Amino acid sequence: MTTRPWSCDTIVALPDSTRGRAVLFGKNSDRPAGEAQPLRRRPARPAGGPLRLAYLTIEDAPAYAHIGSSPFWCWGYEMGVNEHRVAIGNEAVFSRVWADAVAREKAGDSQQPGILGMELVRLGLERGSTAREALDVITDLLERHGQWGSAMVGTPHAEGSYDNAFVIADPREAWVLETIGRDWAARRITSGVASLSNELSIRADADLTSSGLREAATRTGWPSGRPLDVADAFTDPGTPLQVSHIRRRRSHQLLTDETAAGIGLHTMKRVLRDHLEDTFLGGPSFDAARPDFHTLCMHEHPSGFTWGNTAASLIVELHDGPGPLILWWCPVTPCTGVYLPVPLDIESLPDGLTRPAPDFSWDPRDHRRPAHDPLAVWWQWQHLLDAAKDPRARNFTARAARLRTSFDDLETRWERTLPSPADGPGARTAFVRTCLDEARATATGLAHEFGSDPAVALDSRWAAPTV
């Protein structure tokens, strides 16, 4: 059976539904287990020479400053925020057009390479000063260059490719953008909440579409005189939706349940850490060492039934008020992790957050998974996850609760002691380093408590190759 990147979830709440009357954006990035996903900070810059991406080269343009969460091998991002307070996250989706391209590729008809979805996220952040402007950037690039190519390490195009959907938000509105090959549909969100997972969700409610979308639907067999239902017309019937539909409905339910009281940072954390607690599927029977289903907080199963882990999680309040935005970034699974505060205007990211350093061999098919690095924040939390779910201990529930007690205390204190807008970037940079030091010391102590050494990879898959 071919393993597909089934997972990822993005959520957004508009000001009328949030406690602080600002847009709240959140995403879990789910990737193959062991694929490190550090943070990247890029300053604003003028346009340069031709811009080399994984599978093609395009013209460059001036770029806004931004911070993004990036798979170690990738120029692009799973999610990020720019200096104009635009946030973007993407999802893998599987359309009839994509399925046809896969069939052609497998038959020996090599498909024309295009831009990866993660590259489109970064390009939207670099070139969009509003959510609508970023949407226009992404759709223009998509129509001109298309999307095709493996986005998974060591995996051929036919197995590692997918179409993409995006949530694009700023302090005033959000857009859900869903793409089908070079075509697309977008829905504007100005109130309430929205959730996106690995399925097309726009029905007959698109606010904008590509000029060729209707013709593309006709080619898939959609009746020419029938109103266009995007999801119905383009969803690949060979791709099961239970792995995404339950998660999308679950996140939407959790957000909707909190709208009357006002959605806040803690609501977003709860959604992204969710294992279907308080439902007939969740609760104390859930074991992250052997998960029997995909949940919003994603864990791999030893058998490969659930294909990977949440590699990183991000929450940001997109406000128009004074002071910088704070990105709350969590390495690895948020149920066993800690959301670190990272101001958008930070002078520089601590080295541990950016490791492993970017590699400039762009094609992911040529990469191998990086080895465990005890100096990297991401790998320290991967080690902690491995220690917590060690099947020999048979004690994940208790260990996860122990992690939450320690890390929740840190998060609560950090929220109370955030630097004021008047403190300046230098004070905020120092604050981040202090928080990181506290988090790493706590994680090291917990790993030792669980009987493991953070300097040593627990999983042999993460060990450095012998020479």
HUCORKA-V276930 format. One record per run of one state. SS is the DSSP state (@ for helix, = for strand, . for the rest). FROM is the first residue (numbers start at 1). LEN is the number of residues. If there is no record, write none. Layout:
ss=SS from=FROM len=LEN
ss=SS from=FROM len=LEN
//
This chain:
ss=. from=1 len=8
ss== from=9 len=5
ss=. from=14 len=1
ss=@ from=15 len=3
ss== from=18 len=1
ss=. from=19 len=4
ss== from=23 len=10
ss=. from=33 len=4
ss== from=37 len=6
ss=. from=43 len=2
ss== from=45 len=1
ss=. from=46 len=5
ss== from=51 len=2
ss=. from=53 len=4
ss== from=57 len=2
ss=. from=59 len=4
ss== from=63 len=1
ss=. from=64 len=2
ss== from=66 len=6
ss=. from=72 len=7
ss== from=79 len=4
ss=. from=83 len=4
ss== from=87 len=7
ss=. from=94 len=1
ss== from=95 len=1
ss=@ from=96 len=11
ss=. from=107 len=10
ss=@ from=117 len=11
ss=. from=128 len=3
ss=@ from=131 len=15
ss=. from=146 len=11
ss=@ from=157 len=4
ss=. from=161 len=2
ss== from=163 len=7
ss=. from=170 len=4
ss== from=174 len=7
ss=. from=181 len=2
ss== from=183 len=7
ss=. from=190 len=3
ss== from=193 len=4
ss=. from=197 len=11
ss== from=208 len=2
ss=. from=210 len=3
ss=@ from=213 len=7
ss=. from=220 len=10
ss=@ from=230 len=5
ss== from=235 len=1
ss=. from=236 len=6
ss=@ from=242 len=16
ss=. from=258 len=5
ss== from=263 len=1
ss=. from=264 len=1
ss=@ from=265 len=8
ss=. from=273 len=10
ss=@ from=283 len=3
ss=. from=286 len=2
ss=@ from=288 len=3
ss=. from=291 len=17
ss== from=308 len=11
ss=. from=319 len=7
ss== from=326 len=6
ss=. from=332 len=8
ss== from=340 len=4
ss=. from=344 len=7
ss=@ from=351 len=4
ss=. from=355 len=9
ss=@ from=364 len=3
ss=. from=367 len=10
ss=@ from=377 len=12
ss=. from=389 len=7
ss=@ from=396 len=21
ss=. from=417 len=4
ss=@ from=421 len=29
ss=. from=450 len=10
ss=@ from=460 len=3
ss=. from=463 len=5
//
